[in-house]
């Protein structure tokens, strides 16, 4: 029996590894839980994208339900989701703050002129420090933040019409009462 264990143990280890690998292939890599959900959003102050002499601070949003959309002009998926935010911005349902992440200011401004500007405020995060506080590891990312400054939802990757309506807008309406 001991003689067979010598051969059986590596086989069992191999089969367990294959099982975990197989299970992992069916996981969505975008479904990364955020440690911020249910906790206060990072308080930040950063330059306004359009007017660098002005500062935007997250404290300005206290008492409001709002959306933080992290984007960059070099980000192709950001371009895909942007028309949805332009449409949402036209509805004036909820303030959308754009966090321009690790981008060139001129490129970002040109991008907004060409594709539309849905943002209540646009914040410039050229060095990525604000994004780092939010745990951004890729763009786009979208957060719903409630009146008390608590992160209620995080969407990693580009929002789709379906996810925007069924998750983001639905939650915003619930939070607004």
N, C-alpha and C positions, 0 to 999 in steps of 0.2 A: 504494500500500500504506500509506504514512504517513497518508493521508487516512482510511483505514478504521480505523486504530489509535485515532484520535481518538474514534470511536464504539464500538469494540470494548472498549477498556479500561474505561469505566464499566459496560458490560454484564457483563464478567467479574467486576469487583469486586462488583456487585450479586448475581450468581449465587453467588459465594463466601459473601457475607453471608447469603443465603437458606439455603444449605446449613448454615451454622453455627447459624442460628436453628432450622431444622428439627431438627437433631441435639439441640439444647438442650431442645426441647420434650419429648423422651423421657427426659431425665435426671430422677432423683428428687431434689428439693431437700433431702430429709432425709439423703441420702447424702453428708454432709460429713465427710471424714476428720478425725479428731482428732489434733492433733500430740502429745497426751498418751499415746496408745496405745503401749505398749512402753517408756514412761518412768515415772519415779517420780511418784506422785500428789502434788499440792501438799500440803505439811504445813500444817495449820491448827488453830486453836483458836478456838472460838466458844461463845457462850452456849447452854446447854441450853434448848430451847423451853419445857419445862414448869417448869423451875426456873432462872430467869435468874442466880441467884447461883452456879450451878455452871457449870463450863466442860467442854466436850467437846473432846478433842484427837484428831486422827487417829492420833497415836502410840499411843493405846489399842488400836488395831486391828492393830498389828504382830503378825505371827505368825498372822494369821487371813485367810482369804479372806472378803471382804465386799462388799456392794453399797451403793453410794451412789445414792439416788434423790432427784433434785432436783424439788421440787414447790411448789405454792402453792394456797391456797384459792380464789383468783380464776381458776384455770386449769381450763377445762372438760376438756381432754384428760387432765389429772391425775386428775380425777374418774372418767373412763372406765377408766383403767388401775388405779386404786386397789384395786378388789376382787381383782385378781390378786396384788397385793403382800400384801393381808390374808391371802389363802389361802396364799401362800408363807411368810409369817411364822408362820402356824399350824403349818406343817410343821417349823419349827425347824431347817431345813437349813443356813441361812446367816444371819449377822447382816445386817440391813438398816438402814442409817443413813439417816434422812430429813433432807434439807437443805431447810428451809423458806425459800424464796427471795423476797426483796422483798415480804414479806407483812406483815400486821398480826398480832401475836402472838395476840390474842383471837380473831380470825377463824380462824387456823390451829388453835388449841386446840379451838374449837367444831367445826371440820371433822373433826378426828380423833375427837372424842367421837361425832359423828353417823355417821361412815363406818367407824370402826374404826381401830385404831392398830397397824400391823404392825411398827413400828420398834423395834429394839434401843436406838437412841438417836435423838432428834430434835434437830437443831441449828437454831438461829435465825439466819438470814442476812438481817436486815432491810435492810441497806444494799447487799447484793449483792456484798460484797468476796470472800467465799469462792467464790461462783459465778464471779466474774470470774477468779479464779486457775485455776479449772477450764475456763475458756473457754466458760462457759454463755452461749448467746445466745438461749435460749428454754426454756420448760419444757413438758413434763417432759423430763428427760434422766436416763439411768441409766448408771452405771459399774460394772464388775466390777474389783475390786482384789485382787491376790494377797497372799500371806503376807509378801512383801518390800516391799509398798507400791507395786508396779508396776501401772499401769492396763493391764488386759488387754483391755478391751472398752468401747465407748461406744455407747449406743443413744440416738439423738435422736428425740424425739417419744414418743407413748404406746406402751408395749409392748403387744403383743397376746398372747393365750394361746399362739399359735404361736411368736412371737419369744421369749417368755419361756422356753418349754420347749426350743425347738430351739437357741437361742443362749445365753441367760443361764444357765439351769439346767444345761444340758449343759456349759458352760464351768466353772461353779462345781464341778461334780462332778469334772471333769478336774483342776482345780487342787487340789482337796482330796485327790486321789489315791485 
